Amino acid sequence: MILSVVKVLGHAFFVMAVGLLFMGVGRRFSARFHRRYGPPVWQSYIDVIKCFSRKSISHHWIMDMGSVMGLAGLVAASMFLPVGRYLPFQSTGPIIVILYLMPIGYLGMAMGVSASGNPLASIGIGRALTLMLGYEVPFATIVLCMIAAFNSTSLVSLGQAQQAGFLSWNIITMPFGFVAGIIALQAMLAEKPFDTMIAPSEIASGPMVELSGKFLGLAFLQHSVGIFVETGLIVTLFLGGGPGVGFFILKQFLVYMLSLAINAIFARYRVEQATKFLWFTAGGLAFIQLVINMYLRSGTI
């Protein structure tokens, strides 16, 4: 029992540490993209430590519970994500469970922030939930593509099916699905052009406007775990997973850098523009891939 608890906590801290490292390197990368110097790569760790060392203002016990729920939902999702050949739990990495747990994290943050009563926070949460409705449609269609192609919802099985070499990776065999997945990932990470939930120049950082101290620190950690889980899904679904933990994390890093490069050169969509783009463009590409996979499976083409 004690070993299981230590294993779970160790994995949770590992995921948060990797996510914070990605955030730190990403901030430096974005700064250089804009011809700025940028903060040191360890700045994200410093920010979290400073947040937890400062006074926190809580408006309601729901705010406390929602902030913890937001982090716990994504940490739980990370437990079912195969990192290379490593799984914290002896499971097959069911993607349906991950898709169920991930919204719990986002809804927990929405519940906690809404308890503050700040109208700017409510605007940000409204935009975030609308955006979530936008990217869940194409991403769910991508999952159906995988089920149609491999007759499995196991991430372990999906990764093993791509071990014959680069040409067996789903980025090659399912190009429409991969493009749809990258677009959905951009929205999941709340990077431009899908950063309407934060929109610093419009609503003073939206959901985070009332977060201070440990609550802001928990938001940092939630985002770091979200980066790990979301990039990990793309790596497993389209880039063949990884033979080991290090190689898997390297692929995640490259996917995250691609997302930040897109973020650096695109302008922000309005929330209705973002939702339409996700439904019709990303959703359309995912649907085309689904139709192709179903026809290939039936032997029609």
C-alpha positions as CSV (number, residue, x, y, z in Angstrom):
1,M,0.0,0.0,0.0
2,I,2.8,2.4,1.0
3,L,4.8,1.6,-2.1
4,S,1.7,2.2,-4.3
5,V,1.2,5.6,-2.7
6,V,4.9,6.5,-3.2
7,K,4.7,5.4,-6.8
8,V,1.7,7.5,-7.5
9,L,3.1,10.6,-5.8
10,G,6.5,10.1,-7.5
11,H,4.8,9.9,-10.9
12,A,2.7,13.0,-10.2
13,F,5.8,15.0,-9.2
14,F,7.7,13.7,-12.2
15,V,4.9,14.8,-14.6
16,M,4.7,18.2,-12.9
17,A,8.5,18.7,-13.1
18,V,8.6,17.8,-16.8
19,G,5.7,20.0,-17.6
20,L,7.3,23.0,-15.7
21,L,10.5,22.3,-17.6
22,F,8.6,22.5,-20.9
23,M,7.0,25.7,-19.8
24,G,10.4,27.3,-18.9
25,V,12.0,26.3,-22.2
26,G,8.9,27.3,-24.0
27,R,9.0,30.8,-22.6
28,R,12.6,31.2,-23.6
29,F,11.8,29.8,-27.1
30,S,8.9,32.2,-27.5
31,A,11.1,35.1,-26.4
32,R,13.8,34.3,-28.9
33,F,11.1,33.9,-31.6
34,H,10.2,37.6,-30.8
35,R,13.8,38.7,-30.6
36,R,13.8,39.0,-26.8
37,Y,16.2,37.4,-24.3
38,G,13.5,35.8,-22.2
39,P,13.6,34.4,-18.6
40,P,15.8,31.5,-17.6
41,V,14.5,28.0,-18.2
42,W,14.0,27.3,-14.5
43,Q,11.8,30.4,-14.0
44,S,8.6,28.2,-13.9
45,Y,10.0,26.3,-10.9
46,I,10.8,29.6,-9.2
47,D,7.3,31.0,-10.0
48,V,5.6,28.0,-8.4
49,I,7.7,28.1,-5.3
50,K,7.1,31.9,-4.9
51,C,3.3,31.3,-5.4
52,F,3.1,28.7,-2.6
53,S,5.2,30.9,-0.3
54,R,2.8,33.9,-0.5
55,K,-0.5,34.7,1.1
56,S,-3.6,33.2,-0.6
57,I,-7.0,34.8,-0.7
58,S,-9.9,32.3,-0.8
59,H,-13.4,33.6,-1.5
60,H,-15.3,30.3,-0.8
61,W,-14.6,26.7,0.1
62,I,-15.7,25.8,-3.4
63,M,-12.7,27.8,-4.7
64,D,-10.4,25.6,-2.6
65,M,-12.1,22.4,-3.7
66,G,-12.2,23.4,-7.4
67,S,-8.5,24.3,-7.5
68,V,-7.5,20.9,-6.0
69,M,-10.0,19.1,-8.3
70,G,-8.5,20.9,-11.3
71,L,-5.0,19.5,-10.6
72,A,-6.2,16.1,-9.4
73,G,-8.2,15.4,-12.6
74,L,-5.3,15.9,-14.9
75,V,-2.9,14.1,-12.6
76,A,-5.3,11.1,-12.6
77,A,-5.4,11.3,-16.4
78,S,-1.6,11.2,-16.5
79,M,-1.6,7.9,-14.6
80,F,-3.2,6.1,-17.6
81,L,-0.8,7.6,-20.2
82,P,1.9,5.2,-21.3
83,V,5.3,7.1,-21.1
84,G,7.3,5.0,-23.5
85,R,7.0,1.5,-22.1
86,Y,6.2,2.8,-18.5
87,L,2.7,2.8,-17.0
88,P,2.2,3.8,-13.4
89,F,-0.8,1.4,-13.2
90,Q,-0.7,-2.0,-14.8
91,S,-3.3,-1.2,-17.3
92,T,-3.6,-0.9,-21.1
93,G,-3.8,2.9,-21.1
94,P,-7.5,3.2,-22.0
95,I,-7.9,6.4,-23.9
96,I,-11.6,6.6,-23.0
97,V,-10.7,6.9,-19.3
98,I,-8.2,9.7,-20.1
99,L,-10.8,11.5,-22.1
100,Y,-13.2,11.2,-19.2
101,L,-10.7,12.4,-16.6
102,M,-9.3,15.4,-18.5
103,P,-12.5,17.5,-18.5
104,I,-12.8,16.9,-14.7
105,G,-9.6,18.9,-14.3
106,Y,-10.9,21.8,-16.5
107,L,-14.3,21.8,-14.9
108,G,-12.7,21.8,-11.5
109,M,-10.8,25.0,-12.4
110,A,-14.0,26.5,-13.8
111,M,-15.8,25.7,-10.5
112,G,-13.1,27.2,-8.4
113,V,-12.6,30.4,-10.3
114,S,-16.3,31.0,-10.7
115,A,-16.7,31.0,-6.9
116,S,-14.6,34.2,-6.8
117,G,-17.6,36.2,-8.2
118,N,-15.3,38.3,-10.4
119,P,-17.0,39.1,-13.7
120,L,-13.7,39.0,-15.6
121,A,-13.1,35.5,-14.3
122,S,-16.6,34.4,-15.3
123,I,-16.0,35.7,-18.9
124,G,-12.8,33.7,-19.1
125,I,-14.4,30.6,-17.8
126,G,-17.3,31.0,-20.3
127,R,-14.8,31.3,-23.1
128,A,-12.8,28.3,-21.9
129,L,-15.9,26.0,-21.7
130,T,-17.0,27.2,-25.2
131,L,-13.5,26.4,-26.5
132,M,-13.6,23.0,-24.8
133,L,-16.8,22.2,-26.6
134,G,-15.0,23.2,-29.8
135,Y,-11.9,21.0,-29.5
136,E,-13.6,18.0,-27.9
137,V,-15.5,17.3,-31.2
138,P,-12.5,16.9,-33.5
139,F,-10.5,15.1,-30.8
140,A,-13.3,12.6,-30.2
141,T,-13.5,12.0,-33.9
142,I,-9.8,11.3,-34.0
143,V,-10.3,8.7,-31.3
144,L,-13.0,7.1,-33.4
145,C,-10.4,7.1,-36.3
146,M,-8.1,5.1,-34.1
147,I,-10.8,2.7,-33.1
148,A,-11.8,2.2,-36.7
149,A,-8.2,1.6,-37.8
150,F,-7.0,-0.7,-34.9
151,N,-10.2,-1.9,-33.3
152,S,-8.8,-0.9,-29.9
153,T,-9.0,1.9,-27.3
154,S,-5.7,0.9,-25.6
155,L,-3.0,3.4,-26.0
156,V,-0.4,0.7,-25.4
157,S,-1.8,-1.3,-28.3
158,L,-1.9,1.9,-30.5
159,G,1.7,2.6,-29.7
160,Q,2.8,-1.0,-30.4
161,A,1.0,-1.0,-33.8
162,Q,3.4,1.8,-34.9
163,Q,6.7,0.0,-34.0
164,A,7.5,-1.2,-37.5
165,G,9.3,2.0,-38.3
166,F,8.7,5.6,-39.2
167,L,6.4,4.7,-42.2
168,S,4.1,2.9,-39.8
169,W,3.5,6.0,-37.6
170,N,0.0,7.4,-37.9
171,I,1.4,10.8,-38.9
172,I,2.2,9.0,-42.2
173,T,-0.8,6.7,-42.5
174,M,-3.4,9.2,-41.1
175,P,-2.2,12.7,-42.3
176,F,-5.6,14.3,-42.1
177,G,-6.1,13.0,-38.6
178,F,-2.7,14.3,-37.5
179,V,-3.4,17.9,-38.8
180,A,-6.7,17.8,-37.0
181,G,-5.0,16.6,-33.8
182,I,-2.4,19.4,-33.9
183,I,-5.2,22.0,-34.3
184,A,-7.1,20.4,-31.4
185,L,-3.9,20.3,-29.3
186,Q,-3.3,24.0,-30.0
187,A,-6.8,24.7,-28.5
188,M,-6.2,22.3,-25.5
189,L,-3.0,24.2,-24.6
190,A,-4.8,27.5,-25.0
191,E,-2.1,28.8,-27.4
192,K,-2.8,31.3,-30.2
193,P,-5.0,31.4,-32.1
194,F,-7.0,29.8,-29.4
195,D,-6.0,31.7,-26.3
196,T,-9.4,33.5,-26.0
197,M,-9.9,32.2,-22.5
198,I,-6.9,34.2,-21.2
199,A,-6.7,37.1,-23.6
200,P,-4.5,39.3,-21.4
201,S,-5.1,42.5,-23.3
202,E,-8.9,42.0,-23.1
203,I,-9.9,40.5,-19.8
204,A,-6.9,40.7,-17.6
205,S,-5.9,37.0,-17.9
206,G,-9.5,35.8,-17.5
207,P,-9.8,32.8,-15.2
208,M,-6.6,33.6,-13.3
209,V,-7.5,37.2,-12.4
210,E,-8.7,36.2,-8.9
211,L,-6.0,33.6,-8.2
212,S,-3.3,34.4,-5.7
213,G,-0.7,32.5,-3.7
214,K,-1.3,28.7,-3.6
215,F,-4.2,29.0,-6.0
216,L,-2.1,30.5,-8.7
217,G,0.6,27.9,-7.9
218,L,-2.0,25.1,-8.4
219,A,-3.0,26.7,-11.7
220,F,0.7,26.6,-12.8
221,L,0.9,23.0,-11.9
222,Q,-2.4,22.1,-13.6
223,H,-1.1,23.7,-16.8
224,S,2.2,21.8,-16.5
225,V,0.4,18.5,-16.2
226,G,-2.0,19.4,-19.0
227,I,1.0,20.0,-21.3
228,F,2.4,16.6,-20.4
229,V,-0.9,14.7,-20.9
230,E,-2.0,16.5,-24.1
231,T,1.4,16.3,-25.9
232,G,1.7,12.7,-24.7
233,L,-1.6,11.8,-26.4
234,I,-0.4,13.2,-29.7
235,V,2.9,11.4,-29.4
236,T,1.2,8.1,-28.6
237,L,-1.5,8.4,-31.2
238,F,0.5,9.7,-34.2
239,L,4.3,9.5,-33.5
240,G,4.7,5.9,-32.4
241,G,5.0,6.5,-28.7
242,G,8.6,5.8,-27.6
243,P,10.9,2.8,-26.8
244,G,11.9,4.5,-23.5
245,V,10.9,7.4,-21.3
246,G,13.6,9.8,-22.5
247,F,12.7,9.3,-26.2
248,F,9.0,9.7,-25.4
249,I,9.7,13.0,-23.6
250,L,11.9,14.2,-26.5
251,K,9.0,13.7,-28.9
252,Q,6.6,15.5,-26.5
253,F,9.1,18.4,-26.4
254,L,9.2,18.7,-30.2
255,V,5.4,18.7,-30.4
256,Y,5.2,21.4,-27.7
257,M,7.8,23.5,-29.6
258,L,5.7,23.2,-32.7
259,S,2.7,24.5,-30.8
260,L,4.7,27.5,-29.5
261,A,6.0,28.3,-33.0
262,I,2.4,28.4,-34.2
263,N,1.5,30.5,-31.1
264,A,4.3,33.0,-32.0
265,I,3.1,33.8,-35.5
266,F,-0.7,33.7,-35.3
267,A,-3.1,36.3,-34.0
268,R,-6.0,35.5,-31.7
269,Y,-9.4,34.3,-32.9
270,R,-12.6,35.5,-31.3
271,V,-14.3,32.8,-29.4
272,E,-17.0,32.2,-32.0
273,Q,-14.3,32.1,-34.8
274,A,-12.3,29.6,-32.8
275,T,-15.2,27.3,-32.2
276,K,-16.3,27.4,-35.9
277,F,-12.7,26.7,-37.0
278,L,-12.4,23.8,-34.7
279,W,-15.7,22.3,-35.7
280,F,-15.5,22.8,-39.4
281,T,-11.8,22.7,-40.2
282,A,-10.3,20.4,-37.6
283,G,-13.6,18.4,-37.3
284,G,-13.9,18.2,-41.1
285,L,-10.3,16.8,-41.4
286,A,-10.9,14.3,-38.6
287,F,-14.2,13.2,-40.3
288,I,-12.4,12.7,-43.6
289,Q,-9.8,10.6,-41.9
290,L,-12.6,8.6,-40.1
291,V,-14.3,7.9,-43.4
292,I,-11.1,6.8,-45.0
293,N,-10.3,4.5,-42.1
294,M,-13.7,2.9,-42.2
295,Y,-13.5,2.3,-45.9
296,L,-10.0,0.9,-45.6
297,R,-11.2,-1.5,-42.9
298,S,-14.2,-2.6,-44.9
299,G,-11.9,-3.2,-48.0
300,T,-13.9,-0.9,-50.2
301,I,-10.8,1.1,-51.3
